[in-house]
């Protein structure tokens, strides 16, 4: 499956969006909750499973940590930005098609 034709989970999409500025895990949880008005709450297992998968795919990278600081910070890569942009286009298409069909059904 190519990177251009994949549908992201809501959690992965929000994690990618939150990492446009470097954040550690707890910061990602907070930012995701904030962006979704509290609707999306990431559990630690979900978050770190997604982070590991995105690290493997090259969508995000871990920043070098300060000595003695256990908190690892992450940021989105150029590839991750492309993946997030593709998902935004996919979501816009879903929205446009849904609005068209639903509005046509109301006429």
C-alpha positions as CSV (number, residue, x, y, z in Angstrom):
1,X,0.0,0.0,0.0
2,X,1.5,3.4,-1.0
3,X,1.7,6.2,1.5
4,X,-0.7,8.3,-0.8
5,X,-3.6,5.9,-0.5
6,X,-3.9,5.2,3.2
7,X,-6.6,6.3,5.7
8,X,-5.3,7.3,9.0
9,X,-6.9,6.5,12.3
10,X,-8.2,9.6,14.1
11,X,-5.5,9.1,16.8
12,X,-2.7,8.9,14.3
13,X,-4.0,12.0,12.5
14,X,-4.2,14.0,15.7
15,X,-0.7,12.9,16.8
16,X,0.7,14.0,13.5
17,X,-1.0,17.4,13.8
18,X,0.2,17.8,17.3
19,X,3.8,17.2,16.3
20,X,4.1,20.2,14.0
21,X,5.8,21.5,17.1
22,X,8.0,19.2,19.2
23,X,6.3,17.5,22.1
24,X,6.7,14.7,24.6
25,X,4.1,12.0,25.1
26,X,2.1,13.7,27.8
27,X,2.1,16.9,25.7
28,X,0.8,15.0,22.7
29,X,-2.1,13.6,24.9
30,X,-2.9,17.1,26.1
31,X,-2.8,18.7,22.6
32,X,-4.9,15.9,21.1
33,X,-7.6,16.4,23.8
34,X,-7.5,20.1,23.3
35,X,-7.8,20.0,19.5
36,X,-10.7,17.6,19.7
37,X,-12.5,19.5,22.5
38,X,-11.9,16.6,24.8
39,X,-13.6,14.0,22.5
40,X,-10.3,12.2,21.7
41,X,-8.4,11.0,24.7
42,X,-5.3,8.9,24.0
43,X,-4.4,6.2,26.4
44,X,-0.7,5.6,26.9
45,X,-0.7,2.3,25.2
46,X,-2.4,3.7,22.1
47,X,-0.1,6.7,22.0
48,X,3.2,4.8,22.3
49,X,2.0,2.1,19.9
50,X,1.2,4.8,17.4
51,X,4.5,6.6,18.1
52,X,6.5,3.5,17.5
53,X,4.7,2.7,14.3
54,X,5.2,6.2,13.0
55,X,8.9,6.2,14.0
56,X,9.3,3.0,12.0
57,X,7.6,4.5,9.0
58,X,9.6,7.7,9.1
59,X,6.6,9.9,9.7
60,X,8.0,11.3,13.0
61,X,11.4,11.4,14.6
62,X,12.6,11.5,18.1
63,X,14.7,14.5,19.1
64,X,17.9,14.0,20.9
65,X,17.2,14.3,24.6
66,X,18.9,16.3,27.2
67,X,21.1,14.3,29.5
68,X,19.2,13.3,32.6
69,X,15.8,14.1,31.1
70,X,13.7,10.9,30.6
71,X,11.0,12.7,28.5
72,X,11.5,12.0,24.9
73,X,10.3,14.7,22.5
74,X,9.1,13.9,19.0
75,X,8.4,16.0,15.8
76,X,6.8,15.4,12.5
77,X,9.1,14.7,9.5
78,X,8.6,16.0,5.9
79,X,7.1,12.6,5.0
80,X,4.8,12.8,8.0
81,X,3.6,16.3,6.8
82,X,2.9,14.8,3.4
83,X,0.9,12.0,5.0
84,X,-1.1,14.5,7.1
85,X,-1.7,16.6,4.0
86,X,-3.0,13.6,2.1
87,X,-5.3,12.7,4.9
88,X,-6.7,16.3,5.0
89,X,-7.4,16.0,1.3
90,X,-9.1,12.6,1.8
91,X,-11.2,14.1,4.6
92,X,-12.2,17.1,2.5
93,X,-13.4,14.7,-0.2
94,X,-15.4,12.7,2.3
95,X,-17.0,15.9,3.6
96,X,-17.8,17.3,0.1
97,X,-19.3,14.0,-1.0
98,X,-21.4,13.6,2.2
99,X,-22.6,17.2,2.0
100,X,-23.6,16.8,-1.7
101,X,-25.5,13.5,-1.1
102,X,-27.2,14.6,2.1
103,X,-28.2,18.1,0.7
104,X,-29.5,16.4,-2.5
105,X,-31.6,14.1,-0.3
106,X,-33.2,17.1,1.4
107,X,-34.5,18.6,-1.9
